[in-house]
Amino acid sequence: MSIRQRHWKGYGKRRSAWVLEYRDLKGKRRLKTFKTKREAEDFRATSRVEIRRGTHIAESDSITVARAGELWLETGKENGLVKSSLVQCEGHVRLHINPFIGHMKIVSLTVPAVRAFESQLRDNGRSAALTKKVLVSLGGILADALERGAAMTNPVRDMRQIRAKRRTKGARERKKKLVVGVDIPTPAEIREIMGTASSFRRAFFMVAALAGVRSSELRALRWQDIDFARAVIHVRQRADQWGDVDQPKSEAGHRDIPVSPKVVSVLREWKLACPRRNTGREDADGSPVMELHYVFPNGKGRIESQQNIVKRHWHPLQVAAGVSVPVLDAAGNPVMELDDDGKPLLDARRPIPIMKAKYSGLHALRHFFCSWCAARKEDGGLGLPLKTVQVRMGHSTLAMTADTYGHLFPSQDDAEVLAAGERALMGA
């Protein structure tokens, strides 16, 4: 491998560059130009190792990031990735990766290039959370390209390792802890919600709060999955945003959740009023044969949409139960209800503020279930150990449960622990 300096005149100025000449794995002569001699020497050192290992890929033979993204999505389809995940990955490639670096060759991606791409995303209005997700997708694209022999390194992974080493314990990002009354409904709020709810709402939200079943799993729950005799709910499938039924999120999602007698009673009552679905068959009189199938369907017995459950049931129920907060304007002041003339409505001579649901998503009920499992029995909880809670929540790892909900588990008072230890040690 030889490095030489090249000189030429362009636009009336004398210009120069450094050229590296080498032969690739196939013995083909290659030329690569650099601005500085240092860059040429660095590439020569790296390419020598890659050629010796048989991993070197010339830039002219490399595929683009856009093409690598297509191959990555094809791999996802072949591996049976669920539809919602495929749609999200396709959106990352089409909307956030290709517009900025889709034209670049895979082998030209370096840690500085990935860092510059990260800055581009944020400068063009992508949030920190979205930027992080897009970088994860880019890392997946490069990992797939590595397996195909189309890439030599994965700079996304390398950048992550560099940041992990640089980040000290005190400077690590601290995930915001879930707070009861802010992110998690209080027991009093749950009582108000359940006391106000009836029919579909009472059954759905009671199972969500007292069994910790994910909303996607509740939407696909079948009556055959409920064992009334043993008071157990079997989670075996979930519904995506399009209403298609698939397996739970992970192997741990297949689980059996014991429920209280009250939940069983409410489900028995709801079963009598639950809409049935058309089987497509007709009886002897020519009438359609209807059957009970899904536990929480829409009016036609089919899978209900997540959006309908949130907007038509969850939010109005909270407002009706008084679990609500005032709507604020841009200045942070409550927005008042107005009459037909545009004047504020009054109640006992006071303006009436417009109220909205305190908890936006259904996941708040799942948070409550975990807090209820963790709380001591004398405080109205179940007092379950962390491992049992992990199984009932359907988390893939114990660390996931501990990281998210570990602070909700009660700890013994230090003074009591020290006193007990002292008595055991001193024999007094």
C-alpha positions as CSV (number, residue, x, y, z in Angstrom):
1,M,0.0,0.0,0.0
2,S,1.5,3.3,-1.1
3,I,0.6,6.8,-0.2
4,R,1.5,9.7,-2.6
5,Q,0.6,13.3,-2.8
6,R,-1.2,14.6,-5.9
7,H,-1.1,18.2,-7.1
8,W,-3.3,20.0,-9.7
9,K,-4.7,23.4,-10.5
10,G,-8.4,24.2,-10.2
11,Y,-10.2,27.5,-10.4
12,G,-6.9,29.3,-10.6
13,K,-5.6,27.8,-7.4
14,R,-3.0,25.1,-6.7
15,R,-4.6,22.2,-5.0
16,S,-3.4,18.9,-3.5
17,A,-4.6,15.7,-2.0
18,W,-3.2,12.4,-0.7
19,V,-3.9,9.2,-2.6
20,L,-3.7,5.7,-1.2
21,E,-3.2,2.9,-3.7
22,Y,-3.8,-0.7,-2.6
23,R,-5.3,-4.0,-3.8
24,D,-8.4,-5.4,-2.2
25,L,-9.3,-9.0,-1.3
26,K,-9.9,-9.9,-5.0
27,G,-6.5,-8.3,-6.0
28,K,-8.3,-5.4,-7.7
29,R,-6.4,-2.1,-7.7
30,R,-8.0,0.6,-5.6
31,L,-7.4,4.3,-5.2
32,K,-8.8,6.4,-2.4
33,T,-8.3,10.1,-2.0
34,F,-7.9,12.0,1.3
35,K,-7.5,15.6,2.3
36,T,-4.6,15.0,4.7
37,K,-1.8,12.5,4.9
38,R,-2.9,11.5,8.5
39,E,-6.3,10.4,7.2
40,A,-4.6,8.3,4.4
41,E,-2.3,6.7,7.0
42,D,-5.2,5.9,9.3
43,F,-7.1,4.3,6.5
44,R,-4.1,2.3,5.4
45,A,-3.6,0.9,8.9
46,T,-7.2,0.0,9.2
47,S,-7.6,-1.5,5.7
48,R,-4.5,-3.7,6.2
49,V,-6.1,-5.3,9.2
50,E,-9.4,-5.7,7.4
51,I,-7.8,-7.3,4.4
52,R,-5.8,-9.7,6.6
53,R,-9.1,-10.7,8.3
54,G,-11.0,-10.9,5.0
55,T,-13.5,-8.3,6.0
56,H,-12.5,-5.3,3.9
57,I,-15.1,-3.8,1.6
58,A,-14.2,-1.0,-0.9
59,E,-16.5,2.0,-0.8
60,S,-17.3,1.6,-4.5
61,D,-18.6,-2.0,-3.8
62,S,-20.6,-1.0,-0.7
63,I,-24.4,-0.6,-0.6
64,T,-26.1,2.6,0.5
65,V,-27.8,3.1,3.8
66,A,-31.2,3.2,2.0
67,R,-30.5,-0.2,0.4
68,A,-29.3,-1.6,3.7
69,G,-32.6,-0.4,5.3
70,E,-34.6,-2.3,2.7
71,L,-32.7,-5.5,3.4
72,W,-33.1,-4.9,7.2
73,L,-36.9,-4.6,6.8
74,E,-36.9,-7.8,4.7
75,T,-35.1,-9.6,7.5
76,G,-37.7,-8.4,9.9
77,K,-40.5,-9.8,7.8
78,E,-38.7,-13.1,7.4
79,N,-38.2,-13.3,11.1
80,G,-42.0,-12.8,11.8
81,L,-41.7,-9.3,13.3
82,V,-45.2,-8.1,14.4
83,K,-46.9,-5.7,12.1
84,S,-46.8,-2.7,14.5
85,S,-43.0,-3.1,14.9
86,L,-42.6,-3.4,11.1
87,V,-44.6,-0.2,10.5
88,Q,-42.6,1.7,13.1
89,C,-39.3,0.5,11.6
90,E,-40.4,1.4,8.1
91,G,-41.3,4.9,9.3
92,H,-37.9,5.4,10.9
93,V,-36.2,4.4,7.6
94,R,-38.5,6.4,5.3
95,L,-39.0,9.5,7.3
96,H,-35.9,10.0,9.4
97,I,-32.9,8.0,8.1
98,N,-33.2,8.1,4.3
99,P,-33.8,11.9,4.0
100,F,-30.4,12.6,5.8
101,I,-28.0,9.7,5.2
102,G,-29.9,7.3,2.8
103,H,-27.4,8.2,0.0
104,M,-24.3,7.4,2.0
105,K,-22.4,4.2,1.6
106,I,-22.5,1.9,4.6
107,V,-18.7,1.6,4.8
108,S,-18.4,5.4,5.0
109,L,-20.4,5.6,8.2
110,T,-18.2,6.3,11.2
111,V,-18.8,7.3,14.8
112,P,-18.4,11.0,13.9
113,A,-20.8,10.6,11.0
114,V,-23.4,8.9,13.2
115,R,-22.9,11.7,15.8
116,A,-23.5,14.3,13.1
117,F,-26.6,12.4,12.0
118,E,-27.9,12.5,15.6
119,S,-27.4,16.3,15.6
120,Q,-29.2,16.6,12.3
121,L,-32.3,14.8,13.6
122,R,-32.5,17.1,16.6
123,D,-31.8,20.3,14.6
124,N,-34.7,19.3,12.3
125,G,-37.3,19.0,15.0
126,R,-37.0,15.4,16.1
127,S,-37.5,14.9,19.8
128,A,-34.9,13.3,22.0
129,A,-37.0,10.2,22.5
130,L,-37.6,9.8,18.7
131,T,-33.9,10.4,18.0
132,K,-33.0,7.6,20.3
133,K,-35.4,5.2,18.7
134,V,-34.1,6.1,15.2
135,L,-30.5,5.5,16.3
136,V,-31.6,2.1,17.6
137,S,-33.1,1.3,14.1
138,L,-29.9,2.5,12.4
139,G,-27.9,0.2,14.7
140,G,-30.2,-2.6,13.6
141,I,-29.6,-1.8,10.0
142,L,-25.9,-1.9,10.4
143,A,-26.0,-5.1,12.4
144,D,-28.0,-6.7,9.6
145,A,-25.5,-5.4,7.1
146,L,-22.6,-6.9,9.1
147,E,-24.3,-10.3,9.0
148,R,-24.6,-10.0,5.2
149,G,-21.0,-9.0,4.8
150,A,-22.0,-5.5,3.5
151,A,-20.5,-3.6,6.5
152,M,-17.2,-3.8,8.4
153,T,-18.2,-2.1,11.7
154,N,-21.3,-0.9,13.5
155,P,-20.6,2.7,14.5
156,V,-23.8,3.1,16.4
157,R,-22.8,0.3,18.7
158,D,-19.3,1.8,18.9
159,M,-20.7,5.2,19.9
160,R,-22.9,3.6,22.5
161,Q,-19.8,1.9,24.0
162,I,-17.8,5.1,24.0
163,R,-20.6,6.9,25.8
164,A,-21.0,4.1,28.4
165,K,-17.3,4.3,29.3
166,R,-17.4,8.1,29.5
167,R,-20.5,8.3,31.6
168,T,-19.7,8.1,35.4
169,K,-22.1,6.8,38.0
170,G,-23.0,10.3,39.1
171,A,-23.5,11.6,35.6
172,R,-25.7,8.8,34.4
173,E,-29.1,9.7,33.2
174,R,-31.7,9.0,35.9
175,K,-35.0,7.8,34.8
176,K,-37.9,9.6,36.4
177,K,-39.6,7.5,39.0
178,L,-43.3,6.9,38.8
179,V,-45.2,8.8,41.5
180,V,-48.4,7.7,43.1
181,G,-51.0,10.4,42.5
182,V,-49.1,11.8,39.5
183,D,-48.4,8.8,37.3
184,I,-50.2,6.1,39.3
185,P,-53.8,6.4,40.5
186,T,-54.2,6.3,44.3
187,P,-56.4,3.6,45.9
188,A,-59.0,6.3,46.7
189,E,-59.1,7.3,43.0
190,I,-59.5,3.7,41.9
191,R,-62.4,3.3,44.3
192,E,-64.1,6.4,42.9
193,I,-63.5,5.2,39.3
194,M,-64.9,1.7,40.0
195,G,-67.8,3.1,42.0
196,T,-68.8,5.3,39.0
197,A,-68.3,2.8,36.3
198,S,-70.9,0.2,35.1
199,S,-71.3,-2.4,32.5
200,F,-68.4,-2.5,30.0
201,R,-66.4,0.2,31.8
202,R,-66.7,-1.5,35.2
203,A,-65.5,-4.9,33.9
204,F,-62.8,-3.6,31.6
205,F,-61.1,-1.2,34.0
206,M,-61.5,-3.5,37.0
207,V,-59.6,-6.3,35.2
208,A,-57.0,-3.7,34.1
209,A,-56.5,-2.3,37.6
210,L,-56.7,-5.5,39.6
211,A,-55.1,-8.0,37.2
212,G,-52.5,-5.8,35.5
213,V,-53.4,-7.0,32.0
214,R,-52.1,-4.8,29.2
215,S,-54.8,-3.0,27.1
216,S,-53.7,-4.9,24.0
217,E,-54.2,-8.2,25.8
218,L,-57.6,-7.1,27.2
219,R,-58.8,-6.2,23.7
220,A,-58.0,-9.7,22.5
221,L,-59.1,-11.6,25.6
222,R,-61.6,-14.4,24.9
223,W,-64.2,-15.9,27.2
224,Q,-62.4,-19.2,26.9
225,D,-59.3,-17.5,28.4
226,I,-61.2,-17.0,31.7
227,D,-61.4,-19.9,34.2
228,F,-64.3,-18.9,36.4
229,A,-63.9,-22.0,38.6
230,R,-60.3,-21.3,39.5
231,A,-60.6,-17.5,39.3
232,V,-57.7,-17.3,36.8
233,I,-57.2,-15.2,33.6
234,H,-55.1,-16.9,30.9
235,V,-53.2,-14.3,28.8
236,R,-52.6,-16.0,25.4
237,Q,-52.8,-13.3,22.7
238,R,-53.0,-9.6,22.1
239,A,-54.5,-7.2,19.5
240,D,-52.4,-4.6,17.6
241,Q,-53.6,-1.1,16.6
242,W,-55.2,-2.5,13.5
243,G,-57.2,-5.1,15.3
244,D,-55.1,-8.0,14.2
245,V,-54.5,-10.7,16.8
246,D,-51.0,-11.9,17.5
247,Q,-48.9,-13.5,20.3
248,P,-48.1,-11.5,23.5
249,K,-45.1,-9.2,23.5
250,S,-42.7,-11.8,24.8
251,E,-42.6,-15.4,26.1
252,A,-43.2,-14.0,29.6
253,G,-46.4,-12.5,28.2
254,H,-48.0,-16.0,28.2
255,R,-49.1,-16.1,31.9
256,D,-51.9,-17.0,34.2
257,I,-53.1,-14.3,36.5
258,P,-55.2,-15.1,39.6
259,V,-58.0,-12.6,40.2
260,S,-60.2,-11.7,43.2
261,P,-63.8,-12.9,43.8
262,K,-65.0,-9.4,43.0
263,V,-63.4,-9.4,39.6
264,V,-64.9,-12.8,38.9
265,S,-68.4,-11.6,40.0
266,V,-68.1,-8.5,37.8
267,L,-67.0,-10.6,34.8
268,R,-70.0,-13.0,35.3
269,E,-72.3,-10.0,35.3
270,W,-70.8,-8.5,32.2
271,K,-70.9,-11.8,30.3
272,L,-74.7,-11.6,30.3
273,A,-74.7,-8.3,28.5
274,C,-71.5,-8.8,26.4
275,P,-72.2,-8.3,22.6
276,R,-71.9,-11.4,20.5
277,R,-70.3,-11.7,17.1
278,N,-71.7,-13.1,13.9
279,T,-70.2,-16.5,13.1
280,G,-71.3,-16.3,9.4
281,R,-73.6,-19.3,9.8
282,E,-77.4,-19.5,9.9
283,D,-79.7,-21.6,12.0
284,A,-82.6,-23.6,10.8
285,D,-84.8,-20.5,10.7
286,G,-82.3,-18.6,8.6
287,S,-81.2,-16.3,11.4
288,P,-77.5,-15.6,11.9
289,V,-75.8,-17.7,14.5
290,M,-74.2,-15.4,17.1
291,E,-71.5,-16.4,19.6
292,L,-69.7,-15.0,22.7
293,H,-66.1,-14.7,21.8
294,Y,-64.2,-11.6,22.9
295,V,-64.6,-10.4,26.5
296,F,-64.4,-6.7,25.7
297,P,-65.6,-6.3,22.1
298,N,-67.3,-3.4,20.2
299,G,-71.0,-3.4,19.6
300,K,-70.6,-6.0,16.8
301,G,-68.7,-8.4,18.9
302,R,-65.4,-7.6,17.2
303,I,-62.1,-6.3,18.7
304,E,-62.6,-2.7,20.0
305,S,-60.0,-0.1,19.1
306,Q,-57.6,1.3,21.6
307,Q,-58.6,4.9,20.7
308,N,-62.3,4.3,21.3
309,I,-61.6,2.8,24.7
310,V,-59.5,5.7,25.7
311,K,-61.6,8.6,24.3
312,R,-65.1,7.1,24.8
313,H,-64.6,5.3,28.1
314,W,-61.4,6.0,30.0
315,H,-61.3,9.8,29.8
316,P,-65.1,10.4,30.4
317,L,-65.1,8.0,33.2
318,Q,-62.4,9.8,35.1
319,V,-64.1,13.1,34.7
320,A,-67.4,11.6,35.9
321,A,-65.6,10.1,38.9
322,G,-64.0,13.4,39.8
323,V,-60.5,12.1,39.0
324,S,-59.7,15.1,36.8
325,V,-57.7,18.3,36.5
326,P,-58.6,21.7,34.9
327,V,-57.8,22.4,31.3
328,L,-55.2,25.2,31.2
329,D,-54.6,27.9,28.6
330,A,-51.2,29.0,27.2
331,A,-50.6,31.2,30.3
332,G,-51.3,28.4,32.7
333,N,-54.8,29.6,33.8
334,P,-57.9,27.4,34.0
335,V,-60.2,27.5,30.9
336,M,-63.8,28.2,32.0
337,E,-67.0,26.8,30.5
338,L,-69.0,29.4,28.5
339,D,-72.7,29.8,27.8
340,D,-74.2,30.5,24.3
341,D,-73.4,34.2,24.7
342,G,-69.7,33.5,25.5
343,K,-70.0,34.3,29.2
344,P,-68.6,32.1,31.9
345,L,-71.1,29.6,33.4
346,L,-71.4,30.0,37.2
347,D,-71.9,27.6,40.0
348,A,-72.6,29.2,43.4
349,R,-71.5,32.5,41.7
350,R,-68.1,30.9,40.7
351,P,-67.0,30.2,37.2
352,I,-66.9,26.5,36.2
353,P,-63.6,25.3,34.9
354,I,-63.4,22.8,32.1
355,M,-62.1,19.5,33.5
356,K,-60.1,16.8,31.7
357,A,-59.0,13.3,32.7
358,K,-56.1,13.2,35.2
359,Y,-54.5,10.1,33.7
360,S,-54.1,10.1,29.9
361,G,-53.2,6.5,29.1
362,L,-54.6,3.1,30.1
363,H,-51.1,2.1,31.3
364,A,-51.8,4.1,34.5
365,L,-54.0,1.2,35.6
366,R,-51.2,-1.3,35.0
367,H,-48.9,0.9,37.2
368,F,-51.6,0.8,39.9
369,F,-51.7,-2.9,39.8
370,C,-48.0,-3.2,40.4
371,S,-48.2,-0.6,43.3
372,W,-51.0,-2.6,44.8
373,C,-49.1,-5.9,44.5
374,A,-46.0,-4.2,46.2
375,A,-47.8,-2.5,49.0
376,R,-47.9,-4.2,52.5
377,K,-51.0,-6.0,53.5
378,E,-51.5,-3.8,56.5
379,D,-51.6,-0.9,54.0
380,G,-54.3,-2.5,51.8
381,G,-51.9,-4.1,49.3
382,L,-51.0,-7.7,48.5
383,G,-47.4,-7.7,49.8
384,L,-46.1,-9.9,47.0
385,P,-42.4,-10.5,46.4
386,L,-40.7,-8.9,43.3
387,K,-40.4,-12.1,41.4
388,T,-44.2,-12.9,41.7
389,V,-45.0,-9.3,40.5
390,Q,-42.7,-9.8,37.5
391,V,-44.6,-13.0,36.5
392,R,-48.0,-11.4,36.9
393,M,-47.0,-8.3,35.0
394,G,-45.6,-10.4,32.2
395,H,-42.2,-8.6,32.1
396,S,-39.4,-10.5,30.3
397,T,-36.8,-9.9,33.0
398,L,-36.8,-9.3,36.7
399,A,-34.6,-6.2,36.1
400,M,-37.3,-4.6,34.1
401,T,-39.7,-4.9,37.0
402,A,-37.1,-3.7,39.5
403,D,-36.0,-0.7,37.4
404,T,-39.5,0.5,36.9
405,Y,-41.3,-0.4,40.1
406,G,-38.6,-1.2,42.6
407,H,-39.1,2.0,44.6
408,L,-42.7,1.1,45.2
409,F,-41.7,-1.9,47.3
410,P,-41.6,-1.1,51.0
411,S,-38.3,-1.3,52.9
412,Q,-37.9,-2.1,56.6
413,D,-37.0,0.8,58.8
414,D,-33.3,1.1,59.3
415,A,-33.7,1.5,63.1
416,E,-35.7,-1.7,63.4
417,V,-33.2,-3.7,61.3
418,L,-30.2,-2.4,63.4
419,A,-32.0,-3.2,66.6
420,A,-32.8,-6.7,65.5
421,G,-29.2,-7.2,64.4
422,E,-27.9,-5.9,67.6
423,R,-30.1,-8.2,69.7
424,A,-29.0,-11.2,67.6
425,L,-25.3,-10.3,67.9
426,M,-25.2,-9.3,71.6
427,G,-27.7,-11.9,72.7
428,A,-29.8,-9.3,74.6
